[in-house]
Amino acid sequence: MNNRTLKTGRALVSLALVIAASITAIPSSTAAGLPSARLVSPSYDATNSVDATGDIAQYYSAGTKAFYTYIGHGTKLSLTYMVTTDGMTPAFNQEVRLQINAPYSGSKANWVTADGTKVTAQDGGNFGLELVGKTDSMGKVTFEVTNTDTTGLEDAPSSPIQDRGAIKPARLYGTMKVVIVGKGDKDADTDLVTFDITNAAPTVFASAVVPVAQKIASVATSLMVGKSLTLPAKSTAGIAIKWVSTTKTTCTVSGSKVTAKKKGSCSLTGTNAGDAKNSALSVTKKITIK
């Protein structure tokens, strides 16, 4: 599957957003500092999908991932993405587009959106349909689409990770490409997922896990001018924390190290986007500089 620059002037189709209260995550690496858009529900990993990143690697950022999976015809998909500004910090009110039957993917599957709009097959550099939405306060956005294929279906796979070379009688699929508006394919880490449509019954997805609040280790409440201390690099859930100082004249932060500059109050904020079992983290710590 190749990627090309999309032509301007294409009509955008707005989709009512369904913001999920709980999600499950796909383990995808994110290049340091790049914005990201990760499919977090449904959940896909090496047990139920096949990595196809090598097919598109030269056209995308190093942290972008492509994979394919199998669903029964007639399956309703609610695709929830977690969007960040730098791989860790949730992106609020960020416009996101979902290209159904992505350009140059060879996608021929048939779909219908939540508002009843039919999705056509991909044609060269044209996507079948592009949906538009914005992230909520947690950096999440959800798109709904339902498969409508009844003919030309693939035989149900022998396993969830069956190689596509074993597909019979012929391949029928739709590739979903998420785009962060304002970012090119090499400027953001994203997940491209291809759904192969089989003659099995509609796929029913497991209920999402309700994420819990993250905790961090204690942080000293005072520090002498000129001295430094190390902040928790990860939460107790093992997720990396991004620290920033909101009082840079009093204290500065480099990675997980805070350095006292002058007497006063030092205010620090730690954030991350969470994961399948843990909600996004946003914590503020105050340190008195003596």
N, C-alpha and C positions, 0 to 999 in steps of 0.2 A: 504494500500500500504506500503510494507516494503522496507527498504533500506539496501543493503549489499555492501561490498567493491568490487569494480569492478575489474575484472581480467585484468592483464597487457597484452600488446601485441595486443590490438584490433586496427583495422584499423580506422583511423580518416578520415572523409570526409570534405574537406574544402568547405566552402560556401562563395560566394562573398557577401560582407557586403553591406547593404543599410543603411547608416547612416542618421537617420531622423533629419530633421532640426527643427521639433517641435514634442512634445510628450504630452501624457496625463498620469496622474499618478494614481497608485493604492494605497490606504491608507493602508500601512503595517507598523507595529511597527518594530523597529530595536534595538536589544540589544546593549547597550552602548559599543562602542569600537570595535565591530566586523565588519569585511568587510561585504558588502551586495551586492546582485544582485536582483534588483526589476524589475518586469515587469511593464513598464510604458505606453506601447501602444501595443495593445488596453487597454482601461481603464476598470478595473473591481472593483466593490464595492458590497455592500449588496443589491443593486437594480437589479443587473444583474448577480450575481454569488452566489454560496453557499459555505460557509466555511466548509472545511473538514480537518482542521488542526489536529483535535483530532486523525485522522487515522494514522498520521505519527509523532506526537509530540515526542514520546520517542526516535526516531532515529535521530532527528535534533536539531539544536540550538533553544533556546527559542523564537527567533525572526523570525524563518522560518514559512511561511504560505503556506497552501495547500487549493485549492478551485477548484470547477468544474463549468462549464458553458456549454451552448448549442450553436452549430452552425449548419447551413444548410450544407448538403453534397456539396462538390465542393468549399467550402470556401477557399479563399487565405488568409493566415495569414502572416503578417509582425510583428514579435514579437521583440519589442525594450526593451532592459534592461538597467537600470542605475546601474552602478557598482561603489562602493565606497571602500576606504581602511579602513574606520572606521565607516561607517554608515552615514557620512557627507561629507567627502572629495572625489571628483570624482577620480576614478582610471584610469590613462592614460596608454594606450598601454598594458592593462591587457589582457592576453589570457583567453577566456571564451569558454566553451563548452555547447552545447545544446543537450541533449539526447532526441531524439524523440521516443515515445513509451518506456518510462523509465523502467529500470530493476524492476522486481517483481511487476509491476503495473497492469498486466493483460490486457494491451493495445493491441487491435487488429485492430485499424483503419489503413487505407491505406493512404499514403502520397507520394508526389513527391517534391523534392527540386528544387530550382531555376535552377540548372544545369541539371535537368532531372533525377536525381537518385531516384529510387524507395525505399521507406522505408518499411521494413518488420515488421511483428508483433513482439511484445516483446516475448522473450522466456526465462523464468526463470530469471537468473542473467544477461542476455544479453539484451542490448537495441536494438531497431530496427535500429537506425542509430545515429551516433554522429557527429554533425557539430562543426566546430572550427572557431573562429573569435577573433578579438582583439578590444578593446574599442578605441574610438577616444579621442580627447583632452578634451571632456566634460564627459568622462566616459560612453559613450553610445555605444551599439553594437546592430545590428539588424540582425535577421535571417528570411529567407522567406521559407515557406512551404505551399503546397496546398493539400487539402484533395481530394482523388480520389474514395471514396466509392460510390457504386451505389446499393448495395444489403445489406440486414441485417440492414437497417437503423432504428433508433428509431422513434417512432411517435413524431411529433413536440410537445414540452411541453405546458402545459396549461398556464405557466408563465415562465419568465426568471429565476425564483428562485424555480422552481418545485423540490421537493425532488426526489432524484434518485430512491427511493423506488416505485415511481409511473411510472417509465419508462416502456413502452411497445413497441414492444413485447419482446425485450431483449436489453440489454445494448451493445452499440458499442462506444468505446471511445479511445482516445489517450492522454497519459500524457506526458507533456513536463517538463523536469528537467534541470535547469541551474546549471552549475558547474563553480566555480572560480578555475582555475588551481592552485594547490598548497594548497588548502583549503579543509578540510574534511567536512562532513555534519554537524558536531557540531562546526565547526570553522568559519562559515559564515551564515548570515541570507539571505535566498533565497525565491523565490516564485515558487511553483510547481503548474502548472495549468493543469487541465484535460478538454479536449474538448469532449463533447458528440455529436455524429454525428446524425443529424435528417434528416427526409425526406423533410424538408423545403428547399426553394431556398437558394443558397449561401448567407451567411451573408455579408452585406455591413456595414463597420464600418464608424462612423462619422469622419469627418476630425479633425485632432488634433488641439489643441489650440496653437497658437504661443506664447511661453513664453516671458515675459517681464523682464527687468533688475530689480533686487532688489535694495533697498536703505536701508541705515542705519542711525540712529540718529547721531548727531554731536558728535565728540570726542575732548576733551580738547587738546590743542596743546603744553602745558607745564606742568611740574610737578616737585616738589621739591624732592631732594634726601631723601629717607626714607619714602616718602609718597606713597599712593596708590590711584587709581581711578577705577571706575567700567565701563567697556566697554559695549556696547549694547549686550545683551545676544541673541537677536533675530533681524532679519531684520524687516522692516516695514510690510513685508508680513507675519510675525509671524513665520518664520523659524529659528531654532536655528543656531547660528554662532559658529564655532570653531576658537578660537584665539590662535596664537603662536607668540612668540618673535623671531625675526631673529637677535637681538642684545642682547643676554642673559647676557653679562657682564654689560650692561647698564640698562636693565630692564628685568623682568621676568613676566610670565603670569601663573595664576592658575585659570582655568575656565574663568570667565569674569573679573577677577581682575588683573590689571597690577600694579607692584610695581617697583619704581625707585631705582636703586642700586648705580649708580654714575653719575656724570655730563657727558653729551654728548647727542648723538642722539639715541632715542629709535624707533625702527621700528617694527610695528606689522602687521600681516596678518590675515584677517578673511575670512573664507570659509564656504560654505555649498553646497550641491548638487542640491538645488532648488527643484521644484515640478512641478505639472501639468501646473500651470500658470506662474511660475517664473523660469527664467534661473539660472544656477549655479552662486553662488556669489564668487568673489575673490577680496578683497579690501585691500589696504595697508594704514596704518595710521602712521604718524610721530609725535613723541612727543619729545620736547626738555626738557632734564632733567637739572634742575638748582641746 
